[in-house]
Amino acid sequence: MALKGLLSGNPSRNATLYLGIGVISLAKAIAVRNDRNRFRRELTDAAMFIGVGLALRRYSQLKAEKRQEIESQVPDWAIDLATSEQAQRSVRSLAKQRMGRQSEPEPSLKDRAQRALLSR
């Protein structure tokens, strides 16, 4: 998985997934402990998955702390303003324009009549 994919989405959920895979891999390593080469591979896999899981968990905690810190610095009036219905509509329309998905306005009755006459 690419690093960008790891860090996007919900890193806490990804951390749990990686830690779970690491634990399973560790259990597999214990199960094959008599086969020296396979034991090393499984142990290496377990260490990598657990390491990535712990790193993602730490990243998730830092992300949550940073979000809380930023939210605590924003004044209450700005939060109320940003969560108003008008602000949400403005953001949606701006996003549609930026993404090029702005639908064309519905043609009026006059426009449809003119097209019908011109097409004959």
DSSP file (Angstrom, degrees, kcal/mol; ACC not computed):
  #  RESIDUE AA STRUCTURE BP1 BP2  ACC     N-H-->O    O-->H-N    N-H-->O    O-->H-N    TCO  KAPPA ALPHA  PHI   PSI    X-CA   Y-CA   Z-CA
    1    1 A M              0   0    0      0, 0.0     5,-0.0     0, 0.0     2,-0.0   0.000 360.0 360.0 360.0 138.4    0.0    0.0    0.0
    2    2 A A     >  -     0   0    0      1,-0.1     4,-1.9     4,-0.0     5,-0.1  -0.316 360.0-119.0 -69.5 153.4    1.3    3.4   -0.9
    3    3 A L  H  > S+     0   0    0      1,-0.2     4,-2.2     2,-0.2     5,-0.2   0.885 114.6  54.3 -61.1 -39.7    2.2    5.8    1.9
    4    4 A K  H  > S+     0   0    0      1,-0.2     4,-1.5     2,-0.2    -1,-0.2   0.905 108.7  48.9 -62.3 -40.7   -0.4    8.3    0.8
    5    5 A G  H  4 S+     0   0    0      1,-0.2    -1,-0.2     2,-0.2    -2,-0.2   0.846 109.8  52.8 -66.7 -33.8   -3.1    5.7    1.0
    6    6 A L  H  < S+     0   0    0     -4,-1.9    -2,-0.2     1,-0.2    -1,-0.2   0.909 113.4  41.9 -65.9 -42.4   -1.9    4.6    4.5
    7    7 A L  H  < S+     0   0    0     -4,-2.2    -2,-0.2    -5,-0.1    -1,-0.2   0.691 104.3  75.6 -84.0 -18.9   -2.1    8.1    5.9
    8    8 A S  S  < S+     0   0    0     -4,-1.5     2,-0.3    -5,-0.2    -3,-0.0  -0.388  89.3  22.1 -86.3 171.0   -5.4    9.1    4.2
    9    9 A G  S    S-     0   0    0     -2,-0.1     3,-0.1     1,-0.1    -3,-0.1  -0.579 125.5 -17.7  77.5-135.1   -8.7    7.9    5.4
   10   10 A N     >  -     0   0    0     -2,-0.3     4,-2.0     1,-0.1     3,-0.5  -0.861  56.7-174.6-111.8  96.1   -8.9    6.7    9.0
   11   11 A P  H  > S+     0   0    0      0, 0.0     4,-2.5     0, 0.0    49,-0.2   0.790  83.7  60.6 -63.1 -26.7   -5.4    6.0   10.3
   12   12 A S  H  > S+     0   0    0      2,-0.2     4,-1.9     1,-0.2     5,-0.1   0.916 106.9  44.8 -65.1 -42.7   -6.7    4.6   13.6
   13   13 A R  H  > S+     0   0    0     -3,-0.5     4,-2.1     2,-0.2    -1,-0.2   0.906 113.5  50.2 -67.3 -41.5   -8.7    1.9   11.7
   14   14 A N  H  X S+     0   0    0     -4,-2.0     4,-2.7     2,-0.2    -2,-0.2   0.884 108.1  54.2 -63.4 -38.2   -5.6    1.2    9.5
   15   15 A A  H  X S+     0   0    0     -4,-2.5     4,-2.7     1,-0.2     5,-0.2   0.924 108.4  48.4 -61.1 -44.9   -3.5    0.9   12.7
   16   16 A T  H  X S+     0   0    0     -4,-1.9     4,-2.3     2,-0.2    -1,-0.2   0.903 111.6  50.3 -62.1 -41.3   -5.8   -1.6   14.2
   17   17 A L  H  X S+     0   0    0     -4,-2.1     4,-2.3     2,-0.2    -2,-0.2   0.934 112.6  45.6 -62.1 -47.7   -5.8   -3.6   10.9
   18   18 A Y  H  X S+     0   0    0     -4,-2.7     4,-2.4     1,-0.2    -2,-0.2   0.891 112.4  50.7 -66.1 -39.5   -2.0   -3.6   10.7
   19   19 A L  H  X S+     0   0    0     -4,-2.7     4,-2.3    -5,-0.2    -1,-0.2   0.900 110.3  50.8 -64.2 -39.3   -1.6   -4.6   14.4
   20   20 A G  H  X S+     0   0    0     -4,-2.3     4,-2.2    -5,-0.2    -2,-0.2   0.918 110.7  47.6 -62.9 -44.3   -4.1   -7.4   13.9
   21   21 A I  H  X S+     0   0    0     -4,-2.3     4,-2.5     1,-0.2    -2,-0.2   0.895 111.1  52.8 -63.9 -39.1   -2.2   -8.7   10.9
   22   22 A G  H  X S+     0   0    0     -4,-2.4     4,-2.2     2,-0.2    -2,-0.2   0.899 108.6  49.1 -62.7 -41.6    1.1   -8.5   12.9
   23   23 A V  H  X S+     0   0    0     -4,-2.3     4,-2.3     2,-0.2    -1,-0.2   0.908 111.8  48.8 -65.5 -41.5   -0.4  -10.5   15.8
   24   24 A I  H  X S+     0   0    0     -4,-2.2     4,-2.3     1,-0.2    -2,-0.2   0.912 111.6  49.6 -63.6 -41.9   -1.6  -13.2   13.4
   25   25 A S  H  X S+     0   0    0     -4,-2.5     4,-2.2     1,-0.2    -2,-0.2   0.872 109.3  51.9 -64.7 -36.8    1.8  -13.3   11.7
   26   26 A L  H  X S+     0   0    0     -4,-2.2     4,-2.0     2,-0.2    -1,-0.2   0.896 108.8  50.4 -65.6 -40.1    3.5  -13.6   15.1
   27   27 A A  H  X S+     0   0    0     -4,-2.3     4,-2.0     1,-0.2    -2,-0.2   0.891 109.7  51.1 -64.2 -38.8    1.2  -16.5   16.0
   28   28 A K  H  X S+     0   0    0     -4,-2.3     4,-1.8     2,-0.2    -2,-0.2   0.893 107.4  53.7 -64.1 -38.8    2.2  -18.1   12.6
   29   29 A A  H  < S+     0   0    0     -4,-2.2    -2,-0.2     1,-0.2    -1,-0.2   0.902 109.1  48.2 -62.9 -40.2    5.8  -17.6   13.5
   30   30 A I  H >< S+     0   0    0     -4,-2.0     3,-1.1     1,-0.2    -1,-0.2   0.885 109.3  53.9 -66.3 -37.2    5.3  -19.4   16.8
   31   31 A A  H 3< S+     0   0    0     -4,-2.0     3,-0.3     1,-0.3    -1,-0.2   0.830 115.6  37.9 -66.7 -32.1    3.5  -22.2   15.0
   32   32 A V  T >< S+     0   0    0     -4,-1.8     3,-1.4     1,-0.2     7,-0.3  -0.022  75.7 127.1-108.0  29.5    6.4  -22.8   12.6
   33   33 A R  T <   +     0   0    0     -3,-1.1    -1,-0.2     1,-0.3    -2,-0.1   0.702  66.6  62.9 -63.6 -18.4    9.2  -22.2   15.1
   34   34 A N  T 3  S+     0   0    0     -3,-0.3     2,-0.9     1,-0.1    -1,-0.3   0.779  90.1  71.7 -76.7 -26.1   10.8  -25.6   14.2
   35   35 A D  S <> S-     0   0    0     -3,-1.4     4,-2.6     1,-0.2     5,-0.2  -0.808  74.3-161.0 -91.6 105.1   11.4  -24.4   10.5
   36   36 A R  H  > S+     0   0    0     -2,-0.9     4,-1.8     1,-0.2    -1,-0.2   0.869  83.2  44.2 -59.7 -45.3   14.2  -21.9   11.0
   37   37 A N  H  > S+     0   0    0      2,-0.2     4,-2.2     1,-0.2    -1,-0.2   0.930 116.4  45.0 -68.0 -46.2   13.8  -20.0    7.6
   38   38 A R  H  > S+     0   0    0      1,-0.2     4,-2.7     2,-0.2     5,-0.2   0.882 110.3  56.1 -66.4 -36.5   10.1  -19.8    7.7
   39   39 A F  H  X S+     0   0    0     -4,-2.6     4,-2.4    -7,-0.3    -1,-0.2   0.918 108.1  48.0 -59.5 -44.3   10.2  -18.7   11.4
   40   40 A R  H  X S+     0   0    0     -4,-1.8     4,-2.7    -5,-0.2    -2,-0.2   0.925 112.2  48.9 -63.3 -44.9   12.5  -15.8   10.5
   41   41 A R  H  X S+     0   0    0     -4,-2.2     4,-2.8     1,-0.2    -2,-0.2   0.942 114.0  45.2 -61.0 -47.0   10.3  -14.7    7.6
   42   42 A E  H  X S+     0   0    0     -4,-2.7     4,-2.6     1,-0.2    -1,-0.2   0.889 113.5  50.1 -64.7 -38.8    7.1  -14.8    9.7
   43   43 A L  H  X S+     0   0    0     -4,-2.4     4,-2.4    -5,-0.2    -1,-0.2   0.898 111.1  49.1 -66.4 -39.9    8.9  -13.0   12.6
   44   44 A T  H  X S+     0   0    0     -4,-2.7     4,-2.4     2,-0.2    -2,-0.2   0.927 112.2  48.5 -63.8 -45.4   10.1  -10.3   10.2
   45   45 A D  H  X S+     0   0    0     -4,-2.8     4,-2.7     1,-0.2     5,-0.2   0.924 111.6  49.9 -59.8 -44.5    6.6   -9.9    8.7
   46   46 A A  H  X S+     0   0    0     -4,-2.6     4,-2.7     1,-0.2     5,-0.3   0.920 110.6  49.7 -61.3 -43.8    5.1   -9.7   12.2
   47   47 A A  H  X S+     0   0    0     -4,-2.4     4,-2.4     1,-0.2    -1,-0.2   0.905 112.3  47.6 -63.1 -41.3    7.7   -7.0   13.2
   48   48 A M  H  X S+     0   0    0     -4,-2.4     4,-2.6     2,-0.2     5,-0.2   0.938 114.1  45.5 -66.4 -46.2    7.0   -4.9   10.1
   49   49 A F  H  X S+     0   0    0     -4,-2.7     4,-2.5     1,-0.2    -2,-0.2   0.919 115.2  46.8 -64.5 -42.7    3.2   -5.1   10.5
   50   50 A I  H  X S+     0   0    0     -4,-2.7     4,-2.6    -5,-0.2    -1,-0.2   0.909 112.6  51.1 -65.7 -40.2    3.3   -4.3   14.2
   51   51 A G  H  X S+     0   0    0     -4,-2.4     4,-2.3    -5,-0.3    -2,-0.2   0.927 112.2  45.3 -61.7 -45.5    5.8   -1.5   13.6
   52   52 A V  H  X S+     0   0    0     -4,-2.6     4,-2.7     2,-0.2    -1,-0.2   0.896 112.7  52.5 -65.0 -39.4    3.6    0.1   10.9
   53   53 A G  H  X S+     0   0    0     -4,-2.5     4,-2.2    -5,-0.2    -2,-0.2   0.912 110.9  46.0 -62.3 -43.2    0.5   -0.4   13.1
   54   54 A L  H  X S+     0   0    0     -4,-2.6     4,-2.2     2,-0.2    -1,-0.2   0.895 112.6  50.7 -67.1 -39.3    2.2    1.4   16.0
   55   55 A A  H  X S+     0   0    0     -4,-2.3     4,-2.5     2,-0.2    -2,-0.2   0.916 111.4  48.1 -64.2 -42.2    3.4    4.2   13.8
   56   56 A L  H  X S+     0   0    0     -4,-2.7     4,-2.6     2,-0.2    -2,-0.2   0.882 109.6  52.8 -65.3 -37.7   -0.1    4.7   12.4
   57   57 A R  H  X S+     0   0    0     -4,-2.2     4,-2.0     2,-0.2    -1,-0.2   0.919 111.1  46.4 -63.3 -42.4   -1.6    4.7   15.8
   58   58 A R  H  X S+     0   0    0     -4,-2.2     4,-2.6     2,-0.2    -2,-0.2   0.910 111.8  51.3 -65.2 -42.1    0.9    7.4   16.9
   59   59 A Y  H  X S+     0   0    0     -4,-2.5     4,-2.5     1,-0.2    -2,-0.2   0.901 108.8  51.8 -60.9 -41.0    0.1    9.4   13.7
   60   60 A S  H  X S+     0   0    0     -4,-2.6     4,-2.2     2,-0.2    -1,-0.2   0.902 110.2  48.4 -62.7 -41.7   -3.6    9.1   14.5
   61   61 A Q  H  X S+     0   0    0     -4,-2.0     4,-2.4     2,-0.2    -2,-0.2   0.918 112.3  48.1 -65.5 -43.2   -3.1   10.4   18.0
   62   62 A L  H  X S+     0   0    0     -4,-2.6     4,-2.6     1,-0.2    -2,-0.2   0.901 111.0  51.7 -63.4 -40.0   -1.0   13.4   16.7
   63   63 A K  H  X S+     0   0    0     -4,-2.5     4,-2.4     2,-0.2    -1,-0.2   0.916 111.0  47.2 -62.8 -43.4   -3.6   14.1   14.0
   64   64 A A  H  X S+     0   0    0     -4,-2.2     4,-2.4     2,-0.2    -2,-0.2   0.902 112.7  49.4 -65.9 -41.1   -6.4   14.2   16.7
   65   65 A E  H  X S+     0   0    0     -4,-2.4     4,-2.4     2,-0.2    -2,-0.2   0.920 111.8  48.4 -63.2 -43.4   -4.3   16.4   19.0
   66   66 A K  H  X S+     0   0    0     -4,-2.6     4,-2.5     2,-0.2    -2,-0.2   0.906 111.4  50.0 -64.6 -42.2   -3.5   18.8   16.2
   67   67 A R  H  X S+     0   0    0     -4,-2.4     4,-2.6     1,-0.2    -1,-0.2   0.920 112.0  47.8 -62.2 -43.4   -7.2   19.0   15.1
   68   68 A Q  H  X S+     0   0    0     -4,-2.4     4,-1.9     2,-0.2    -2,-0.2   0.895 111.4  51.1 -64.8 -39.3   -8.2   19.7   18.7
   69   69 A E  H  X S+     0   0    0     -4,-2.4     4,-0.9     2,-0.2    -2,-0.2   0.915 112.3  45.9 -63.7 -43.5   -5.6   22.4   19.0
   70   70 A I  H >X S+     0   0    0     -4,-2.5     4,-0.9     1,-0.2     3,-0.7   0.917 112.1  50.9 -66.3 -43.4   -6.7   24.1   15.8
   71   71 A E  H 3< S+     0   0    0     -4,-2.6     3,-0.4     1,-0.2    -1,-0.2   0.835 106.0  55.9 -64.5 -31.8  -10.3   23.9   16.8
   72   72 A S  H 3< S+     0   0    0     -4,-1.9    -1,-0.2     1,-0.2    -2,-0.2   0.746 105.4  52.8 -72.6 -21.0   -9.6   25.4   20.2
   73   73 A Q  H << S+     0   0    0     -4,-0.9    -1,-0.2    -3,-0.7    -2,-0.2   0.669  89.1  91.0 -86.4 -17.9   -8.0   28.4   18.5
   74   74 A V  S  < S-     0   0    0     -4,-0.9     5,-0.0    -3,-0.4    -4,-0.0  -0.648  83.4-118.2 -81.4 129.6  -11.0   29.2   16.3
   75   75 A P    >>  -     0   0    0      0, 0.0     4,-1.6     0, 0.0     3,-0.5  -0.284  19.0-118.2 -65.7 153.3  -13.4   31.7   17.9
   76   76 A D  H 3> S+     0   0    0      1,-0.2     4,-2.5     2,-0.2     5,-0.2   0.861 112.6  57.7 -60.7 -38.5  -17.0   30.4   18.5
   77   77 A W  H 3> S+     0   0    0      1,-0.2     4,-2.1     2,-0.2    -1,-0.2   0.857 105.4  51.4 -63.8 -33.0  -18.5   33.0   16.2
   78   78 A A  H <> S+     0   0    0     -3,-0.5     4,-2.5     2,-0.2    -1,-0.2   0.882 109.3  49.7 -71.0 -37.1  -16.4   31.7   13.3
   79   79 A I  H  X S+     0   0    0     -4,-1.6     4,-1.8     2,-0.2    -2,-0.2   0.930 111.8  48.2 -65.3 -44.6  -17.5   28.2   14.0
   80   80 A D  H  < S+     0   0    0     -4,-2.5     4,-0.3     1,-0.2    -2,-0.2   0.897 113.0  48.9 -61.6 -40.1  -21.2   29.3   14.0
   81   81 A L  H >< S+     0   0    0     -4,-2.1     3,-0.9     1,-0.2     6,-0.3   0.911 111.9  48.0 -65.2 -43.0  -20.6   31.2   10.8
   82   82 A A  H 3< S+     0   0    0     -4,-2.5    -1,-0.2     1,-0.2    -2,-0.2   0.771 112.2  49.3 -71.7 -26.2  -19.0   28.3    9.1
   83   83 A T  T 3< S+     0   0    0     -4,-1.8    -1,-0.2    -5,-0.2    -2,-0.2   0.382  85.1 116.1 -95.5   5.3  -21.6   25.8   10.1
   84   84 A S  S <> S-     0   0    0     -3,-0.9     4,-2.0    -4,-0.3     5,-0.2  -0.327  76.7-116.8 -71.1 158.4  -24.6   27.9    9.0
   85   85 A E  H  > S+     0   0    0      1,-0.2     4,-2.3     2,-0.2     5,-0.2   0.886 114.4  53.7 -62.7 -40.6  -26.8   26.7    6.2
   86   86 A Q  H  > S+     0   0    0      1,-0.2     4,-2.3     2,-0.2    -1,-0.2   0.906 108.7  49.2 -62.2 -42.6  -25.8   29.6    3.9
   87   87 A A  H  > S+     0   0    0     -6,-0.3     4,-2.4     1,-0.2    -1,-0.2   0.892 109.9  51.5 -65.2 -39.5  -22.1   28.8    4.3
   88   88 A Q  H  X S+     0   0    0     -4,-2.0     4,-2.3     2,-0.2    -2,-0.2   0.910 110.4  48.3 -64.7 -41.8  -22.7   25.2    3.5
   89   89 A R  H  X S+     0   0    0     -4,-2.3     4,-2.5     2,-0.2     5,-0.2   0.910 111.2  50.9 -64.1 -41.0  -24.6   26.0    0.4
   90   90 A S  H  X S+     0   0    0     -4,-2.3     4,-2.3     1,-0.2    -2,-0.2   0.909 110.7  48.3 -63.1 -42.4  -21.8   28.4   -0.7
   91   91 A V  H  X S+     0   0    0     -4,-2.4     4,-2.5     2,-0.2    -1,-0.2   0.916 111.5  50.3 -65.2 -42.4  -19.1   25.8   -0.2
   92   92 A R  H  X S+     0   0    0     -4,-2.3     4,-2.4     2,-0.2    -2,-0.2   0.931 112.2  46.2 -61.2 -45.8  -21.1   23.2   -2.1
   93   93 A S  H  X S+     0   0    0     -4,-2.5     4,-2.2     1,-0.2    -1,-0.2   0.894 113.1  49.8 -66.9 -38.4  -21.7   25.5   -5.1
   94   94 A L  H  X S+     0   0    0     -4,-2.3     4,-2.5    -5,-0.2    -1,-0.2   0.907 110.7  50.1 -64.3 -41.4  -18.0   26.6   -5.1
   95   95 A A  H  X S+     0   0    0     -4,-2.5     4,-2.1     2,-0.2     6,-0.2   0.904 109.7  50.7 -64.6 -40.7  -16.9   23.0   -5.0
   96   96 A K  H  <>S+     0   0    0     -4,-2.4     5,-2.2     2,-0.2     6,-0.6   0.911 111.3  48.5 -63.1 -41.4  -19.2   22.1   -7.9
   97   97 A Q  H ><5S+     0   0    0     -4,-2.2     3,-1.0     1,-0.2    -2,-0.2   0.924 111.9  48.8 -64.2 -44.2  -17.8   25.0   -9.9
   98   98 A R  H 3<5S+     0   0    0     -4,-2.5    -1,-0.2     1,-0.3    -2,-0.2   0.845 112.3  48.2 -65.5 -34.0  -14.2   24.0   -9.1
   99   99 A M  T 3<5S-     0   0    0     -4,-2.1    -1,-0.3    -5,-0.2    -2,-0.2   0.479 111.8-119.9 -87.6  -1.6  -14.8   20.4  -10.1
  100  100 A G  T < 5S+     0   0    0     -3,-1.0    -3,-0.2    -4,-0.5    -2,-0.1   0.722  81.7 116.8  74.1  20.8  -16.5   21.4  -13.3
  101  101 A R      < +     0   0    0     -5,-2.2     2,-0.5    -6,-0.2    -4,-0.2   0.164  29.4 137.2-106.1  17.9  -19.7   19.7  -12.4
  102  102 A Q        -     0   0    0     -6,-0.6     2,-0.1    -5,-0.2    -9,-0.0  -0.518  52.9-133.2 -66.6 116.1  -21.8   22.8  -12.3
  103  103 A S        -     0   0    0     -2,-0.5     3,-0.1     1,-0.1    -1,-0.1  -0.415  20.2-108.7 -73.0 147.2  -25.0   21.8  -14.1
  104  104 A E        -     0   0    0      1,-0.1    -1,-0.1    -2,-0.1     0, 0.0  -0.439  42.5 -95.8 -72.4 149.2  -26.3   24.1  -16.7
  105  105 A P        -     0   0    0      0, 0.0    -1,-0.1     0, 0.0     3,-0.1  -0.315  46.8 -94.3 -65.2 150.1  -29.5   26.0  -15.8
  106  106 A E        -     0   0    0      1,-0.1     2,-0.1    -3,-0.1    -3,-0.0  -0.439  46.4-111.2 -63.1 129.8  -32.8   24.5  -16.9
  107  107 A P        -     0   0    0      0, 0.0    -1,-0.1     0, 0.0    -3,-0.0  -0.381  33.8-119.9 -66.2 142.2  -33.8   26.0  -20.3
  108  108 A S     >  -     0   0    0      1,-0.1     4,-2.2    -2,-0.1     5,-0.2  -0.209  24.6-103.3 -75.2 171.3  -36.8   28.2  -20.1
  109  109 A L  H  > S+     0   0    0      1,-0.2     4,-2.3     2,-0.2     5,-0.2   0.869 123.4  54.1 -62.3 -37.8  -40.0   27.6  -22.0
  110  110 A K  H  > S+     0   0    0      2,-0.2     4,-2.4     1,-0.2    -1,-0.2   0.918 107.8  49.1 -63.6 -44.5  -39.1   30.4  -24.4
  111  111 A D  H  > S+     0   0    0      1,-0.2     4,-2.2     2,-0.2    -2,-0.2   0.904 111.6  48.9 -63.2 -42.0  -35.7   28.7  -25.2
  112  112 A R  H  X S+     0   0    0     -4,-2.2     4,-2.2     2,-0.2    -1,-0.2   0.902 111.2  50.2 -65.6 -39.7  -37.3   25.3  -25.7
  113  113 A A  H  X S+     0   0    0     -4,-2.3     4,-2.2     2,-0.2    -2,-0.2   0.910 110.1  49.9 -64.4 -41.6  -39.9   26.8  -28.1
  114  114 A Q  H  X S+     0   0    0     -4,-2.4     4,-2.3     1,-0.2    -2,-0.2   0.908 111.2  48.8 -64.3 -40.8  -37.2   28.6  -30.1
  115  115 A R  H  X S+     0   0    0     -4,-2.2     4,-1.7     1,-0.2    -1,-0.2   0.888 110.5  51.5 -64.6 -38.1  -35.2   25.4  -30.4
  116  116 A A  H  < S+     0   0    0     -4,-2.2     4,-0.5     1,-0.2    -2,-0.2   0.905 112.4  45.3 -66.3 -40.2  -38.3   23.5  -31.5
  117  117 A L  H >< S+     0   0    0     -4,-2.2     3,-0.7     1,-0.2    -2,-0.2   0.872 113.4  49.8 -69.9 -36.7  -39.1   26.1  -34.2
  118  118 A L  H 3< S+     0   0    0     -4,-2.3    -1,-0.2     1,-0.2    -2,-0.2   0.784 104.7  58.3 -73.7 -26.4  -35.5   26.2  -35.4
  119  119 A S  T 3<        0   0    0     -4,-1.7    -1,-0.2     1,-0.2    -2,-0.2   0.628 360.0 360.0 -79.5 -12.1  -35.2   22.5  -35.7
  120  120 A R    <         0   0    0     -3,-0.7    -1,-0.2    -4,-0.5    -2,-0.2   0.453 360.0 360.0 -88.6 360.0  -38.2   22.3  -38.2
